[in-house]
Amino acid sequence: MVTANNSTSAERPRLGEILIQRKLLSTEQLDKALKIQKEKDELLGQILLGLKFVEERDIVVALILQCGIPYISITKYTIDPKIVQLVPEALAKKFHLIPIDRIAEILNVVMVDPFDEKTRKELERATKCKIMPFIATLTEIDTAIAKWYKKDRK
């Protein structure tokens, strides 16, 4: 998942603030997670999930509210095997992402962390496409990777 607490946009609410406003997280829980984040240098969403303070869907909804990146229910999506082949399986597994469609030189990719600029740049180098990110839960993406790359190997 993503920590949005390092957001560069002053008007964009932070991930923890959104979860508190939606009454999914207490201030004490957020403080605990932020303290762990400073020690471990992990993503805030992953820490909150690990502590079982929130569920994956809560994080995804908060990210949608925060930045407007569209959510795709990837488990209900049919992907053309030619599109899957555009991203090496190792890269998809490493960064928890899966390509879903290509329009000209734009590759639509469902990602667990659409804010990770390093991943997007690496993906652009590997595919020679501009990346249009979408978001889904880690579980949904990993399930889709297992399904579609398994089909690709047949």
N, C-alpha and C positions, 0 to 999 in steps of 0.2 A: 504494500500500500504506500501511501504518500504522507509526508508531513507537509502541511501547507503553512506551518508556522514560520517558515523562512520566506514567505511570500514577498515579492518585490512590489506588489500593488497595494498602496495604502488603503484604497477603498474596499479591497477584497477581504471579507472576514476570514479569520483563521479556522482551520479544521476543528480545533478544540472548542472554539467559541460557538461554531455552528452546532456541534454535538451538545453543548451545554444549553444553548437556546432551544434545541429540540427536546430537551429534558432526557437525553440519552446518556449523559455523563455529568458527574458532579464536579465542582471546582476542585475538590480534594483529589478525586481520581485523575483529573487532568494534571494537577501539580505533581502527583506521584509519577505519572507517565513521562512528564517533561524532565523530571529529575533523572529517570532511567535513561531517557534519550540522550542527555548530556554525558552520561557515563558510558553508554554503549554505542553512541553514534548510529542508532537505528532509526528507521522511519517511524514517526509517531503513530500512524495507523497500525503498523505491525505490533508495536508495543501495546497499544490499547486492545488489540485482538488477543495478544499473548496473555494479557492480564484478565481477559474475559470481561472487560468493561463494556464492550460493544460487540456487535456482530459485523461480518463483512458487508452486508447490505447497508448498515448504518454509515460505514465509512464511504461507500460508493455514493450514497445519496448526499452525504455532506460534500463530497467532491463535486458532484453535479451542481449543487447549490452554490458552491464556492466559485467555480470557474466556468460553468456552462458546457463542459465537455460532455457530449452525448453518451448515454449508456446504451449498450447493445446486449441483449440477452443471447449471448453467443451459443448457448446450448440449443437454442431453437433455430439456429442459422445454418443454412446449407452453403458450404464453401466449394467453389470450383477447385479441383485438385491442382490445376495449373497455377492458381493463385497461391495455394499453400506452398508449392515448390519455389516460389520467389524468395522465401525466407528459409535459410537452412534450419533444420530441426534443432541443432545445438543452440543456435541463436534464439529461437523461439522459447526453448526451455530455460535458457540462462536468464532471459529478461521477462519471462512470463508474458508473451505476446503472441498474437496470431493474425496473419493477414486475412482479410475477408473479401476484399474487392479491389480492383484497379480500374481507374478511369484515366486514360491517357498516361501521364507520368505521375499520377497521384495514387499512392497505395494507402488504402484504408486499413488501419491496424487497430485491433482491440488490444489494449495494454493495461497492465495492472498499475503502472506508474507513468501516465502520459506527460508528467512534468519533467521526466528524466531526459534532459537535453543530450547527455552523452549517449544514451541508448538510441535516441532518435537519430543522432548523427551517424552512429555506427550502422544503424538500419538503412539510412539513406545511402551510405557508401556500399553496403552489401547488395542493395536492390536497385541502385541507380534511379530511385524514385523519391519524390517528396512524400513525406509522411503526414497523413491526416489521422490524428489519434481519436480513439473512442475508448470508453472505459467499461470494465466488467470486474467481477470479483476474481480473486486469485483462484478460487476453486473452479469457477466457470471456465476461466482461461486454461487452466491445467487440464481440465476434462476435455476441452476442445482440442488441445494439443495432442493428447493421447489418442483421441478419436481420429483426427484428420491426418496426423502424421503416420498413424498405423495404416490407414487406407493408402497413403502415399507409398508405403513400403511394399504393398501387395503387387 
